[in-house]
Amino acid sequence: MALFKKSADVIEDTSHKPKQGIWKVAIIDDEPGIHDVTRFALKNLTLDNRVLQFYSCYSAAEGLALLQTETDIALAFIDVVMETDHAGLELVQKIRTELNNHSTRIILRTGQPGQAPEDQVIRDFDINDYKAKTELTAARLKSCVYTSLRSYRDIKIIEQSQRGMEKVIAASTSVLKSHTLHNFGSAVLEQTLQLLNLESSALYLTSYHQDLYLDTQMNLLAATGEMISYCEGGSVETLPGDVREYIIEAIALKTSLVRDNIYVGFYELSGHVTSILYLQHNTKLTDFQVSILELFAANVSLTFENLSGRENVQQTQRELILIIGDAIEQRSKETGAHVRRVARMTEMLAIAIGMHADFIETIRYAAPLHDVGKIGIPESILHKPGKLDAEEWAIMQTHAEKGYNLLAGSNRIIAKMGARIAYTHHERWDGQGYPRGIAKEEIPIEGRLMAIVDVIDALLSKRSYKEAWSVDAVREYILAQSGKQFDPVLCEASLKLLDAFASLHIHIPDEPL
């Protein structure tokens, strides 16, 4: 028998090292002969393709130290009488209370039954069996071990399932807050593995579908292990090459594949959406496990498709807002890049002053609507090469109110903010702006943000009637207008971001004039 010292007086039997796993069994008894007899009786016992790994301790103190170190002891045989008449009972209490270990199965053994009556011990101590050493024949000993190990196994599955469910709940919250569907799918995937008691080195869920124009897409919906971080990008290309080949083969053959320790499930959900579940496993799958995995693949894929459809609609709305903003700017002989830059600039400035996430997300898409009211201004005024006269200028100023009126009837949050921006982005901090001449905090923060961003981008841009200003010249202008045209707080934040604002003209350049 191959033995080695794990720590002082704690002996581990390594004669039957398993490939699939082990059950850790502690023998805590001050009689060396009890250790020998127990090992001999149980040396060939296996359960669920796992063998026993023994740990020997010869006092309650050694036993407590062992269970502090080895937190996954499945079964502990504990003698009642060791250093003291009740050392074993005290050890049980410490295991359950101090170590908060309620998983390890405990079988108390005693050579002196009268020291601790069975009915009292079973009632007062959290143990799983209580035996006199004389009544534990080899057959009964094996029976106790089988029962205890199965109980431990089931408890660990329940604990894993509980932790997995906590991950699913946490991921569900994440989905509701930030729409991270991939995190949700991966958490459910892990939970499914735990519920099925599957050990897997790789598990991925992908989808394959065609749109109305027969363009094909393959998305990585969920994964376990280190691949979870790649799910957010949604690309199947991040998967290992052999995994991609198996997935492509299943799609081409339109059937599930079984290759030694590889299972590739092919599930056609509808005429244009298919799920492919790739599982690299260590044990043969049962029909029940396959059916549960199929149910998981189908439901997560359908959820992903439904939410993706909603996201496509939302993204389309955002792109249309940019297109509308481009069209308005082009009608007034401005460049379409202006609306894209001010959208990014307002977002950056809102972050810099500590606005909350919902506000930042909304203003990014509402900012391009700031001049939507120019659609109601005659082209003769918009395109006039010279300075506007008083009457023309009065008409031009109405674009603020026209923009507000166009958007104010909508209940959508982006349109609501767009209406406020259109109405107030020409107001001034000192009250000398238009259309209402309101001042300071009377002007909503979104209007104040757009007021300074719109001017900064205009000054940094080349126009048919002027050259682009230098960054230093724009900086001087902001300093001069702080507390006059612009909110002083926003001036201070804008000065810190000015170089970043200027760099946007490189990344989002104007078209040549």
Buried (B, 14 or more C-beta within 10 A) or exposed (E): EEEEEBEEBBBBBEEBEEEEEBBBBBBBBBBEEBBEBBBEBBBEBEBEEBBBBBBBBBBBBBBBBBBEEBEEBBBBBBBBBBBEEBBBBBBBBBBBEEEEBEBBBBBBBBBEBEBBEEEEBBEEBEBBBBBEBEEBEEEEBBEBBEBBBEBBBEBBBEEBBEEBBEBBEEBBEBBEEEBBBBBBBBBBBBBBBBBBBBEBEBBBBBBBBEEEEEEEEBBBBBBBEEBBEBBEEBEBEBBEEEBBEBBBBBBEEEEBBEEEEBBBBBBEBEEBBBBBBBBBBEBEBEEEBBEBBBEBBBBBBBBBBEBBEEEEEEEEEBEEBBEBBBEBBBBBBBBBBBBBBBBBBBBBBBBBBEBEEEBBBBBBBBBBBBBBBBBBBEEEBBEBEEEBEEEBEEBBBBBBBBBBBBBBEEEEBBBBBBBBBBBBBBBBBBEEBBBBEBBBEEBBBBBBBBBBBBBBBBBBBBBEEEEBBEBEEBBEBBEEBBEEBBBEEBBBBBBEBBEEBBEBBEEBEBEEE
